[in-house]
């Protein structure tokens, strides 16, 4: 087949199948990335909730209220 010859139906079908295969592979890779990010977001949300709970406990305990409100020495 020369560059001026139109592609045959078989060649066009093969090209489409190759493109589809590459797109399916790309989709699988992107799904893996999204799943990993979703897991990371869930982990970070749990971690943030733990920090919020810890800060709330410290605020309720009154810890640090008796400290003087002075500027640090480097001011």
Buried (B, 14 or more C-beta within 10 A) or exposed (E): EEEEEEEEEEEEEEEEEEEEEEEEEEEEEEEEEEEEEEEEEEEEEEEEEEEEEEEEEEEEEEEEEEEEEEEEEEE
